[in-house]
Amino acid sequence: MYEEFYGFREKPFSLNPDPNYLFKSRKHTKGLTMLEYGLASEASIVILTGEVGSGKTTLTRKLLQRISHDLTMGVMTHTSRVTDNIFPWICHAFGLEHQGKDTVTLFEGLNNFLRAEHKANRRVALIVDEAQNLSIDDLDEIRMLSNINVDDNLFMQLVLVGQPELLEKLRLPELRQLAQRISVDYNLEALSGPETALYIRHRIKVAGGTTDLFNDRCCTLVHRESRGIPRLINIICDAALVYAFAGGGRDIDEVLLKSVIHDRVLGGILPIRKAAPKKSNGSSPRTETASASGPTTLTLSELPTRLTRAQAVEYLGRRHGIPIKENTLYHRHMEDTGPPIVYFGRKPLYPVAGLDEWAEAAVSDQPSGAKDADTAPPPIAEAS
């Protein structure tokens, strides 16, 4: 859609786990090294965990690109479909016939395959993606495969890849024998702020584009909203390119990014913010007002769509560094084109989008980030 406009050979922020786009952050490099070490050292079981979208599958696909000729790899990906028998799926991963066979026959066929590979001086490894979906019984069945050996030679290595829930399962008493055989384990963490900026520019460069499309402030905003999760970074950046292309522009700015994030969050599609927690007394964050000690404190991930005056003061102060007195809120006059101020009972609620627009004008007009009282829009008083 926008590839030709930006000079890309392909979409830089595709959600497909493409190993050619692997960004070698310190965390991902270490994760790949641990996987390679586990296979090279003939570790019985290797564990790779990480949050959804952290890049685990991309790492395993990169691993598959770099395996040696004496290693036969099988990959299980549809673990959520495994029901009461895991052996057909294991046989399928290695291309073995499995249709219409009972468990004993499947196990015998797999055993013969492993022995044939060993005789041909080829090692065998099975990668199980999304392993957290497997039942305790299935995981224990996989553990029993590591018992197949001859003359202390391991017939098959296991690489279990999954979300943090996998670790919770492995800590269960029922799986202690499996846990004791884990030789290598690594948890893939999210990217830092600087790593997020490098990640964005890396993917653009690989796709054939120029790396200045997202400036430093935009990269900071993307990191804050994505929490450094590569998949969420891709979703935000891809949508930003679509928005800019639709508007006929080239560069991505903060106003456009905020619009992208607002639209995706408002539609309930982009999982980058958690709903604001309810107070113990049942009151909603939309109706909170300032306490005697000062304005209500909200993290940016807890912001509702509209704010009370005290929350708006806190919002502008934290997000834009604009000094505003507690008892006065300067709000940009939107006339007939902007969102109206909505009253909840007797308390006015300010649209977040309107506040952002005023704050952007304040920052651009005054380098210090604040407007003088005589040039600022008139204050809007609370309803009496």
Secondary structure, 3 states (H helix, E strand, C coil): CCHHHHCCCCCCCCCCCCHHHCCCCHHHHHHHHHHHHHHHCCCCEEEEEECCCCCHHHHHHHHHHCCCCCEEEEEECCHHHCCCCCHHHHHHHCCCCCCCCCHHHHHHHHHHHHHHHHHCCCEEEEEECCHHHCCHHHHHHHHHHCCCEECCEECEEEEEEECHHHHHHHCCHHHHHHHHCEEEEEEECCCCHHHHHHHHHHHHHHCCCCCCCECHHHHHHHHHHHCCCHHHHHHHHHHHHHHHHHCCCCCECHHHHHHHHHHHHHCCCCCCCCCCCCCCCCCCHHHCCCECCECCCCCHHHCCCEECHHHHHHHHHHHHCCCCCCCCCECCCCCCCCCCCEEECCEEEEEHHHHHHHHHHHHHHCCCCCCCCCCCCCECCCCC
